[in-house]
Amino acid sequence: SSPLHWQHLFFSLAAMTAPRSMLAYVSMWMAIGHAGAIGTSSVAQRELIRGVSYGPVPLKSVDGASSLPADDWFCDEAVPMWGLAGRRDLRVMSRMGANMVRLYGNNPAYDHTNFLDEAAQEGLSVAPGMSDYPFYQMNPGSCLSATNFNCFSQVKPFYLQNLRNGFLTADKTYHPALRYMNILNEPDLKMPSDTDTGGSEGPVKMARSLISAFDGMLEAEKEAGVTGPLINFTATFSYAICASCEGFPDKPALGQMWVLDDAMRNPEKYGYTPINDISAAYTARFLHSFNTQNPATDLQHQFLDDYSVHFPTTPVYIGEYHRVHA
């Protein structure tokens, strides 16, 4: 596939308002460049993402939220929140001017077809993510506690269930609403929790968890017989400085991206031997992403100047922007 090209594009959702009870986050999703290289062909086109990070917890207290039995808000049980028969959150997002919705909780046992259909009808692309559960919440058996940060065996069956429960259509192509799949949100704060500050072994473990999970997801696609245009993948880092990372130890988010890039290209260095050609899949299908609450004026000199030099062919976007009035 031909190389990806990119440039910096900003769009703020600050002027778009919604009830606080509806949106856990109103993010400025920043599309920086072209989301090409999908499947076996690459179409270089400029794209501006105007996204909403959607976690509509219908409770006002932290204690109440912590007692929720589940956090999958794109299953059928949450239709009263996002569906036309209920509050119509997806329609509200569309009318606000959004063109994408990002999701967090993900129970692969639930079917997600109706949400994806509804999003497509509203002109919204969808960017779900893997649940934290197989990474460090599963007890026993998480890849953090049971398999030394090798997440292949935990993630593959979970993603295979996703594919069979709505992510694929009857002809085994990806649902047209799906755009990006997040392997893990803020892995540098979870796999392990001291990745950024705890010494050189932390980034190695984090990278091993991500590349093995990516390998498992590719294997799940193969087992499910996926055909047609493929979606892209990402891993959304925090905006912390990774002092433990080999590259960019003094720059926010860049150190984590450097380590992941190196691991995708040299997996054995990180203690993992992939089943699939993760290096080729990374080159063709991966975008970097990060969350931040820094004002937009920080990003050029803190992040974008170096990113454009060291990752010239890999698009990047902001997955959560917590400073919409900055």
C-alpha positions as a Markdown table, in Angstrom:
| # | Residue | x | y | z |
|---|---|---|---|---|
| 1 | Ser | 0.0 | 0.0 | 0.0 |
| 2 | Ser | 1.1 | 3.5 | -0.6 |
| 3 | Pro | 2.4 | 5.7 | 2.2 |
| 4 | Leu | 0.2 | 7.7 | 4.5 |
| 5 | His | 0.5 | 11.4 | 4.3 |
| 6 | Trp | -0.4 | 13.8 | 7.1 |
| 7 | Gln | -0.7 | 17.4 | 8.2 |
| 8 | His | -2.0 | 19.1 | 11.3 |
| 9 | Leu | -5.7 | 19.9 | 11.5 |
| 10 | Phe | -7.5 | 21.2 | 14.5 |
| 11 | Phe | -11.2 | 21.5 | 15.3 |
| 12 | Ser | -12.8 | 22.4 | 18.6 |
| 13 | Leu | -16.1 | 21.2 | 19.8 |
| 14 | Ala | -16.2 | 23.9 | 22.5 |
| 15 | Ala | -19.0 | 25.8 | 20.8 |
| 16 | Met | -21.1 | 22.7 | 20.6 |
| 17 | Thr | -23.0 | 22.1 | 23.8 |
| 18 | Ala | -24.8 | 19.1 | 25.2 |
| 19 | Pro | -26.3 | 18.2 | 28.6 |
| 20 | Arg | -23.7 | 17.1 | 31.1 |
| 21 | Ser | -25.7 | 14.0 | 31.8 |
| 22 | Met | -25.4 | 12.9 | 28.2 |
| 23 | Leu | -21.7 | 13.2 | 27.6 |
| 24 | Ala | -18.9 | 12.1 | 29.9 |
| 25 | Tyr | -16.5 | 13.7 | 27.6 |
| 26 | Val | -16.8 | 16.2 | 24.8 |
| 27 | Ser | -13.5 | 15.8 | 23.1 |
| 28 | Met | -11.7 | 17.7 | 20.5 |
| 29 | Trp | -10.8 | 14.8 | 18.3 |
| 30 | Met | -7.9 | 16.1 | 16.2 |
| 31 | Ala | -7.4 | 14.4 | 12.9 |
| 32 | Ile | -3.9 | 15.0 | 11.8 |
| 33 | Gly | -3.7 | 13.9 | 8.3 |
| 34 | His | -5.0 | 11.0 | 6.2 |
| 35 | Ala | -6.5 | 7.8 | 7.5 |
| 36 | Gly | -5.6 | 5.9 | 4.4 |
| 37 | Ala | -4.0 | 2.4 | 4.0 |
| 38 | Ile | -7.3 | 0.7 | 4.9 |
| 39 | Gly | -7.2 | -2.9 | 3.7 |
| 40 | Thr | -5.1 | -3.6 | 0.6 |
| 41 | Ser | -5.5 | -0.2 | -0.9 |
| 42 | Ser | -4.6 | 3.3 | 0.3 |
| 43 | Val | -6.5 | 6.4 | -0.6 |
| 44 | Ala | -4.8 | 9.5 | 0.6 |
| 45 | Gln | -7.4 | 12.1 | 1.5 |
| 46 | Arg | -7.5 | 14.9 | 3.9 |
| 47 | Glu | -9.8 | 14.2 | 6.9 |
| 48 | Leu | -11.0 | 16.3 | 9.8 |
| 49 | Ile | -12.4 | 14.3 | 12.7 |
| 50 | Arg | -15.0 | 16.0 | 14.8 |
| 51 | Gly | -15.6 | 13.4 | 17.5 |
| 52 | Val | -17.3 | 12.8 | 20.7 |
| 53 | Ser | -15.9 | 10.4 | 23.3 |
| 54 | Tyr | -19.0 | 8.7 | 24.6 |
| 55 | Gly | -19.4 | 7.4 | 28.1 |
| 56 | Pro | -22.9 | 8.4 | 29.2 |
| 57 | Val | -22.9 | 7.2 | 32.8 |
| 58 | Pro | -26.4 | 8.1 | 34.0 |
| 59 | Leu | -25.3 | 8.8 | 37.6 |
| 60 | Lys | -24.1 | 11.9 | 39.2 |
| 61 | Ser | -21.8 | 10.5 | 42.0 |
| 62 | Val | -18.5 | 8.7 | 41.8 |
| 63 | Asp | -19.8 | 6.1 | 44.3 |
| 64 | Gly | -22.8 | 5.4 | 42.1 |
| 65 | Ala | -20.8 | 5.2 | 38.9 |
| 66 | Ser | -18.4 | 2.7 | 40.6 |
| 67 | Ser | -21.3 | 0.4 | 41.3 |
| 68 | Leu | -22.4 | 0.0 | 37.7 |
| 69 | Pro | -22.5 | -3.6 | 36.6 |
| 70 | Ala | -21.1 | -2.8 | 33.2 |
| 71 | Asp | -19.9 | 0.0 | 31.0 |
| 72 | Asp | -20.7 | -1.1 | 27.5 |
| 73 | Trp | -22.8 | 1.8 | 26.2 |
| 74 | Phe | -23.1 | 0.5 | 22.6 |
| 75 | Cys | -25.0 | -2.6 | 23.3 |
| 76 | Asp | -28.8 | -3.0 | 23.0 |
| 77 | Glu | -29.4 | -2.6 | 26.7 |
| 78 | Ala | -28.3 | 1.1 | 26.3 |
| 79 | Val | -30.7 | 1.8 | 23.4 |
| 80 | Pro | -32.7 | 4.2 | 25.7 |
| 81 | Met | -29.6 | 6.4 | 25.8 |
| 82 | Trp | -28.5 | 6.5 | 22.1 |
| 83 | Gly | -31.5 | 5.1 | 20.1 |
| 84 | Leu | -34.3 | 6.8 | 18.4 |
| 85 | Ala | -36.7 | 5.2 | 20.8 |
| 86 | Gly | -34.9 | 6.9 | 23.7 |
| 87 | Arg | -32.8 | 10.0 | 24.2 |
| 88 | Arg | -31.3 | 9.9 | 20.7 |
| 89 | Asp | -27.8 | 10.7 | 21.8 |
| 90 | Leu | -26.4 | 9.6 | 18.3 |
| 91 | Arg | -28.8 | 12.0 | 16.6 |
| 92 | Val | -27.8 | 14.8 | 19.0 |
| 93 | Met | -24.1 | 14.2 | 18.2 |
| 94 | Ser | -24.8 | 14.3 | 14.5 |
| 95 | Arg | -26.7 | 17.5 | 14.8 |
| 96 | Met | -24.0 | 19.0 | 16.9 |
| 97 | Gly | -21.7 | 18.5 | 13.9 |
| 98 | Ala | -19.8 | 15.4 | 15.0 |
| 99 | Asn | -18.8 | 12.8 | 12.4 |
| 100 | Met | -17.4 | 10.2 | 14.8 |
| 101 | Val | -18.1 | 8.6 | 18.2 |
| 102 | Arg | -15.4 | 7.0 | 20.3 |
| 103 | Leu | -16.4 | 4.2 | 22.8 |
| 104 | Tyr | -14.8 | 2.6 | 25.8 |
| 105 | Gly | -16.5 | -0.3 | 27.5 |
| 106 | Asn | -16.9 | -3.3 | 25.3 |
| 107 | Asn | -18.5 | -6.6 | 26.3 |
| 108 | Pro | -17.9 | -8.9 | 23.3 |
| 109 | Ala | -20.8 | -11.2 | 24.4 |
| 110 | Tyr | -23.2 | -8.4 | 23.5 |
| 111 | Asp | -24.3 | -7.8 | 19.9 |
| 112 | His | -23.4 | -4.2 | 18.7 |
| 113 | Thr | -25.1 | -4.3 | 15.3 |
| 114 | Asn | -28.0 | -2.0 | 16.2 |
| 115 | Phe | -25.6 | 0.8 | 17.5 |
| 116 | Leu | -23.5 | 0.5 | 14.4 |
| 117 | Asp | -26.5 | 0.6 | 12.1 |
| 118 | Glu | -27.9 | 3.7 | 14.0 |
| 119 | Ala | -24.5 | 5.5 | 13.8 |
| 120 | Ala | -24.2 | 4.8 | 10.1 |
| 121 | Gln | -27.7 | 6.2 | 9.6 |
| 122 | Glu | -26.7 | 9.4 | 11.5 |
| 123 | Gly | -23.5 | 9.8 | 9.4 |
| 124 | Leu | -21.3 | 8.9 | 12.3 |
| 125 | Ser | -18.2 | 6.7 | 12.1 |
| 126 | Val | -17.5 | 4.5 | 15.1 |
| 127 | Ala | -14.2 | 4.0 | 17.0 |
| 128 | Pro | -14.7 | 1.3 | 19.7 |
| 129 | Gly | -11.9 | 0.0 | 22.0 |
| 130 | Met | -11.0 | -3.2 | 23.6 |
| 131 | Ser | -12.2 | -3.5 | 27.2 |
| 132 | Asp | -9.5 | -3.3 | 30.0 |
| 133 | Tyr | -10.8 | -6.7 | 31.2 |
| 134 | Pro | -8.5 | -9.1 | 29.4 |
| 135 | Phe | -5.5 | -6.9 | 30.1 |
| 136 | Tyr | -5.6 | -6.5 | 33.8 |
| 137 | Gln | -9.1 | -6.9 | 35.3 |
| 138 | Met | -9.7 | -10.6 | 34.5 |
| 139 | Asn | -9.1 | -12.7 | 37.6 |
| 140 | Pro | -7.7 | -15.1 | 37.3 |
| 141 | Gly | -6.0 | -15.1 | 33.9 |
| 142 | Ser | -5.2 | -11.5 | 32.8 |
| 143 | Cys | -2.2 | -11.0 | 30.7 |
| 144 | Leu | -0.8 | -8.6 | 33.4 |
| 145 | Ser | -0.9 | -11.3 | 36.2 |
| 146 | Ala | -0.9 | -14.6 | 34.3 |
| 147 | Thr | 1.1 | -14.4 | 31.1 |
| 148 | Asn | 3.9 | -11.9 | 31.6 |
| 149 | Phe | 2.2 | -9.2 | 29.5 |
| 150 | Asn | 1.7 | -11.5 | 26.5 |
| 151 | Cys | -1.9 | -10.7 | 25.7 |
| 152 | Phe | -2.4 | -12.8 | 22.6 |
| 153 | Ser | -4.4 | -15.6 | 24.3 |
| 154 | Gln | -6.7 | -13.2 | 26.2 |
| 155 | Val | -7.4 | -10.7 | 23.4 |
| 156 | Lys | -7.9 | -13.0 | 20.4 |
| 157 | Pro | -11.1 | -14.7 | 21.7 |
| 158 | Phe | -12.5 | -11.4 | 22.9 |
| 159 | Tyr | -12.0 | -9.7 | 19.5 |
| 160 | Leu | -13.3 | -12.8 | 17.7 |
| 161 | Gln | -16.5 | -12.4 | 19.6 |
| 162 | Asn | -16.7 | -8.8 | 18.6 |
| 163 | Leu | -16.3 | -9.7 | 15.0 |
| 164 | Arg | -19.1 | -12.3 | 15.3 |
| 165 | Asn | -21.4 | -10.0 | 17.3 |
| 166 | Gly | -21.9 | -7.1 | 14.9 |
| 167 | Phe | -18.5 | -5.9 | 13.8 |
| 168 | Leu | -18.8 | -8.0 | 10.6 |
| 169 | Thr | -21.7 | -8.1 | 8.2 |
| 170 | Ala | -23.2 | -11.2 | 6.7 |
| 171 | Asp | -20.6 | -11.3 | 4.0 |
| 172 | Lys | -17.7 | -11.0 | 6.5 |
| 173 | Thr | -16.8 | -7.5 | 5.7 |
| 174 | Tyr | -16.4 | -4.9 | 8.4 |
| 175 | His | -19.5 | -2.9 | 9.3 |
| 176 | Pro | -19.4 | 0.3 | 7.2 |
| 177 | Ala | -19.7 | 2.4 | 10.4 |
| 178 | Leu | -16.5 | 1.0 | 11.9 |
| 179 | Arg | -13.3 | 3.1 | 11.4 |
| 180 | Tyr | -10.7 | 2.7 | 14.1 |
| 181 | Met | -10.2 | 0.1 | 16.8 |
| 182 | Asn | -8.4 | 1.1 | 20.0 |
| 183 | Ile | -6.3 | -1.8 | 21.4 |
| 184 | Leu | -6.1 | -0.1 | 24.8 |
| 185 | Asn | -6.8 | 3.3 | 26.3 |
| 186 | Glu | -3.8 | 4.8 | 28.1 |
| 187 | Pro | -1.7 | 1.6 | 28.3 |
| 188 | Asp | 1.2 | 3.4 | 29.8 |
| 189 | Leu | -0.9 | 4.0 | 32.9 |
| 190 | Lys | -2.0 | 0.4 | 33.1 |
| 191 | Met | 0.4 | -2.2 | 31.6 |
| 192 | Pro | 2.1 | -1.7 | 34.1 |
| 193 | Ser | 0.8 | 1.3 | 35.9 |
| 194 | Asp | 4.3 | 2.7 | 36.4 |
| 195 | Thr | 5.4 | 2.4 | 32.8 |
| 196 | Asp | 6.3 | 6.1 | 32.5 |
| 197 | Thr | 8.3 | 6.3 | 35.8 |
| 198 | Gly | 9.3 | 2.9 | 37.0 |
| 199 | Gly | 12.4 | 2.0 | 35.1 |
| 200 | Ser | 13.3 | 0.5 | 31.7 |
| 201 | Glu | 11.4 | -2.8 | 32.1 |
| 202 | Gly | 8.0 | -1.0 | 32.2 |
| 203 | Pro | 8.0 | 0.3 | 28.6 |
| 204 | Val | 9.1 | -3.2 | 27.4 |
| 205 | Lys | 6.2 | -4.8 | 29.2 |
| 206 | Met | 3.7 | -2.2 | 27.9 |
| 207 | Ala | 5.0 | -2.7 | 24.3 |
| 208 | Arg | 4.8 | -6.5 | 24.7 |
| 209 | Ser | 1.2 | -6.3 | 25.8 |
| 210 | Leu | 0.2 | -4.1 | 22.8 |
| 211 | Ile | 2.0 | -5.9 | 20.1 |
| 212 | Ser | 0.8 | -9.3 | 21.3 |
| 213 | Ala | -2.8 | -8.0 | 21.6 |
| 214 | Phe | -2.5 | -6.6 | 18.1 |
| 215 | Asp | -1.3 | -10.0 | 16.9 |
| 216 | Gly | -4.2 | -11.6 | 18.5 |
| 217 | Met | -6.7 | -9.3 | 16.8 |
| 218 | Leu | -5.1 | -10.0 | 13.5 |
| 219 | Glu | -5.4 | -13.7 | 14.2 |
| 220 | Ala | -9.0 | -13.2 | 15.1 |
| 221 | Glu | -9.6 | -11.5 | 11.7 |
| 222 | Lys | -8.0 | -14.4 | 10.0 |
| 223 | Glu | -10.1 | -17.0 | 11.9 |
| 224 | Ala | -13.3 | -15.1 | 11.2 |
| 225 | Gly | -12.5 | -14.9 | 7.5 |
| 226 | Val | -12.6 | -11.1 | 7.3 |
| 227 | Thr | -12.7 | -9.8 | 3.7 |
| 228 | Gly | -13.0 | -6.4 | 2.0 |
| 229 | Pro | -11.7 | -3.1 | 3.3 |
| 230 | Leu | -10.1 | -3.3 | 6.7 |
| 231 | Ile | -10.4 | -0.9 | 9.6 |
| 232 | Asn | -7.4 | 0.8 | 11.2 |
| 233 | Phe | -6.0 | 0.3 | 14.7 |
| 234 | Thr | -4.5 | 2.6 | 17.4 |
| 235 | Ala | -3.4 | 2.6 | 21.0 |
| 236 | Thr | -4.2 | 5.8 | 22.8 |
| 237 | Phe | -1.5 | 7.0 | 25.2 |
| 238 | Ser | -1.7 | 9.5 | 28.0 |
| 239 | Tyr | 0.1 | 12.8 | 27.6 |
| 240 | Ala | 2.6 | 11.9 | 30.3 |
| 241 | Ile | 6.3 | 12.2 | 29.8 |
| 242 | Cys | 7.8 | 8.7 | 29.8 |
| 243 | Ala | 11.1 | 9.1 | 31.5 |
| 244 | Ser | 11.6 | 5.3 | 31.3 |
| 245 | Cys | 11.3 | 5.2 | 27.6 |
| 246 | Glu | 14.3 | 4.7 | 25.4 |
| 247 | Gly | 13.2 | 7.4 | 22.9 |
| 248 | Phe | 11.9 | 10.9 | 23.7 |
| 249 | Pro | 12.3 | 10.5 | 27.5 |
| 250 | Asp | 11.6 | 14.2 | 28.0 |
| 251 | Lys | 8.6 | 14.7 | 25.7 |
| 252 | Pro | 4.9 | 13.9 | 26.4 |
| 253 | Ala | 3.4 | 10.9 | 24.6 |
| 254 | Leu | 6.2 | 10.7 | 22.1 |
| 255 | Gly | 8.3 | 8.3 | 24.2 |
| 256 | Gln | 5.4 | 5.8 | 24.4 |
| 257 | Met | 4.9 | 6.1 | 20.7 |
| 258 | Trp | 8.6 | 5.6 | 20.0 |
| 259 | Val | 8.6 | 2.4 | 22.1 |
| 260 | Leu | 5.5 | 1.0 | 20.4 |
| 261 | Asp | 6.9 | 1.8 | 16.9 |
| 262 | Asp | 10.2 | 0.1 | 17.8 |
| 263 | Ala | 8.3 | -3.0 | 19.2 |
| 264 | Met | 6.1 | -3.3 | 16.1 |
| 265 | Arg | 9.2 | -3.4 | 13.9 |
| 266 | Asn | 11.4 | -5.4 | 16.3 |
| 267 | Pro | 9.1 | -7.6 | 18.3 |
| 268 | Glu | 11.7 | -10.1 | 19.5 |
| 269 | Lys | 13.6 | -7.3 | 21.2 |
| 270 | Tyr | 10.5 | -7.0 | 23.4 |
| 271 | Gly | 10.3 | -10.7 | 24.2 |
| 272 | Tyr | 7.5 | -11.6 | 21.7 |
| 273 | Thr | 7.5 | -13.7 | 18.5 |
| 274 | Pro | 4.4 | -12.8 | 16.5 |
| 275 | Ile | 2.3 | -15.3 | 14.5 |
| 276 | Asn | 1.3 | -12.6 | 12.0 |
| 277 | Asp | 3.3 | -10.0 | 10.2 |
| 278 | Ile | 2.6 | -7.3 | 12.7 |
| 279 | Ser | 5.2 | -5.0 | 11.2 |
| 280 | Ala | 3.5 | -4.9 | 7.8 |
| 281 | Ala | 0.0 | -4.5 | 9.5 |
| 282 | Tyr | 1.4 | -1.7 | 11.6 |
| 283 | Thr | 2.7 | 0.2 | 8.6 |
| 284 | Ala | -0.5 | -0.2 | 6.6 |
| 285 | Arg | -3.2 | 0.1 | 9.3 |
| 286 | Phe | -2.0 | 1.9 | 12.4 |
| 287 | Leu | -2.5 | 5.5 | 13.6 |
| 288 | His | -1.1 | 6.9 | 16.8 |
| 289 | Ser | -3.3 | 8.8 | 19.3 |
| 290 | Phe | -3.2 | 10.4 | 22.7 |
| 291 | Asn | -5.4 | 12.1 | 25.3 |
| 292 | Thr | -4.6 | 15.5 | 26.7 |
| 293 | Gln | -5.9 | 18.4 | 28.7 |
| 294 | Asn | -3.1 | 20.8 | 27.6 |
| 295 | Pro | -4.1 | 23.9 | 25.7 |
| 296 | Ala | -3.7 | 23.7 | 21.9 |
| 297 | Thr | -0.9 | 26.2 | 22.1 |
| 298 | Asp | 1.3 | 23.6 | 23.8 |
| 299 | Leu | 1.0 | 20.9 | 21.2 |
| 300 | Gln | 3.1 | 22.4 | 18.4 |
| 301 | His | 6.3 | 22.7 | 20.3 |
| 302 | Gln | 5.7 | 19.9 | 22.8 |
| 303 | Phe | 4.6 | 17.2 | 20.4 |
| 304 | Leu | 3.9 | 18.0 | 16.7 |
| 305 | Asp | 7.3 | 19.4 | 15.7 |
| 306 | Asp | 9.1 | 16.2 | 16.8 |
| 307 | Tyr | 6.2 | 13.9 | 15.6 |
| 308 | Ser | 6.4 | 15.2 | 12.1 |
| 309 | Val | 10.1 | 14.4 | 11.9 |
| 310 | His | 10.1 | 11.0 | 13.5 |
| 311 | Phe | 6.7 | 9.6 | 12.3 |
| 312 | Pro | 6.3 | 11.3 | 8.9 |
| 313 | Thr | 4.0 | 8.6 | 7.5 |
| 314 | Thr | 1.9 | 7.7 | 10.5 |
| 315 | Pro | -1.3 | 9.7 | 11.2 |
| 316 | Val | -2.1 | 10.8 | 14.7 |
| 317 | Tyr | -5.1 | 12.2 | 16.5 |
| 318 | Ile | -6.3 | 13.3 | 19.9 |
| 319 | Gly | -8.7 | 10.8 | 21.4 |
| 320 | Glu | -9.8 | 12.9 | 24.4 |
| 321 | Tyr | -9.4 | 16.7 | 24.7 |
| 322 | His | -10.2 | 17.9 | 28.1 |
| 323 | Arg | -9.5 | 21.6 | 27.5 |
| 324 | Val | -12.2 | 22.6 | 25.1 |
| 325 | His | -12.4 | 26.2 | 26.3 |
| 326 | Ala | -8.6 | 26.8 | 26.2 |
